[in-house]
Amino acid sequence: MIDLKKLRDNQAEYQAGFDKKQVKANLDQLLALDEKHRDLITRVEALRAKKNEVSKAIPQMEAAERTAKIAEMKTLGEELDEMEYSLNTIFVELKEILSTLPNPPHESVPEGETDEENQVIRTVGERPQFDFEPKDHLELGKLLDVIDMETAAKTSGARFYYLKNELVQLEFALVNWLLQKYVEKGFTPVTVPMLVKEEMMYATGFFPADKNEIYKVNPGEDDLYLVGTSEVPLAGLHMFNTPSAEDLPKRYIGFSSCFRREAGSYGKDTRGILRVHQFDKMEMFSFCHPEKSWEEHEFLLSIEEEILQDLGLPYQVMNICGGDLGAPAAKKYDCEVWIPTQEKYRELTSCSNCTDFQARRGGIKFKDDKGNHFLHTLNGTAMASTRTLIAILENYQEVDGSVRVPDVLQSFLNFKKINPK
């Protein structure tokens, strides 16, 4: 949720931000409605004050005056009821409009409409040079007997999968290695609910913008939603628990399965386990003092890069352009890893600073000696299981189809290589 007071004082700046995000926003209409709302609040409060004042005085009045005042109060009460109804109607309309407006982008976010206009900040690592024709991850998955999509299609439908044998062990090695890393860095590990209420989706900014991407469970009964990222339930950790300024930042590393409809992506990246409906994910989340959030953003990115470097995966860091930036983020970095058989870098992790956007929508605050204030929230991917496994399979493959295990994971496993069956 954007700050209406800041919008009133900086209309041109906000309009430029919405334009950069390719979002149409009629701010003149919004501010006119806001002015009407504020004027009506003043009038309602004045009528309430008058009604209370007269009500207290009526018992001391003479009978004739009392009768006249009671009649006057009845008329005033009817007028107040009408004004309160109008006030509520305008408030709902105002909130609906505000819910559609995104977080304005930071000034360092590049102009652009699509992901083709994202900016490369740096490229790190050497791409593998094969003296053979590399196999893609699905070919390797079948050869090694570690991925089964055919059976999953029968049990669950398209874009589901079974991981098997060493690939399951490799995923859990990743999880254990990363948990160790994050705990050493002071993050609190959390497993989260994977079903949440609608207000959590709203608070984090996934509703209304991305509602078509989210699975709803038992509509009309439970009215719960399967999370597409543990960012959503992690944000709830301090919606009802206000930390003190001296306790910030509060950093968490969450683990969950994630569920996405991938609506509209048919025919796009549908081979193998790159774009699927269910996967496991480890997610960083930070509740941060507003004065420290840009520093925190760079810190979270540095951990994502450290992970990729430790895994020996070549990657590039992208500054996401305005048109490709989701509603909650003021700025986002993507780390894209090299996929040999596609001969291009593909998104593996993201890292976003949502400033106070989610905090305002969810009422997430911290306290100091001057009162309560909205926090800044940040999130970043530590590990997305399927895409990380794809990157390891393809970059670490050998001529016979075997796949070497990255050095940092070998101590968590009883094998150093996955061999064809």
Secondary structure, 3 states (H helix, E strand, C coil): CCCHHHHHHCHHHHHHHHHHCCCCCCHHHHHHHHHHHHHHHHHHHHHHHHHHHHHHHHHHCCHHHHHHHHHHHHHHHHHHHHHHHHHHHHHHHHHHHHHCCCCCCCCCCCCCCCHHHCEEEEEECCCCCCCCCCCCHHHHHHHHCCEEHHHHHHHCCCCCCEECHHHHHHHHHHHHHHHHHHHHCCCEEEECCCEECHHHHHHCCCCCCCHHHCCEECCCCCCEEECCCCHHHHHHHHCCCCCEHHHCCEEEEEEEEEECCCCCCCCCCCCCCCCCCEEEEEEEEEEECHHHHHHHHHHHHHHHHHHHHHHCCCEEEEECCHHHCCCCCCEEEEEEEEECCCCEEEEEEEEEECCCHHHHHHCCEEEECCEEEECEEEEEEEEEHHHHHHHHHHHCECCCCCEECCHHHHHHCCCCEECCC
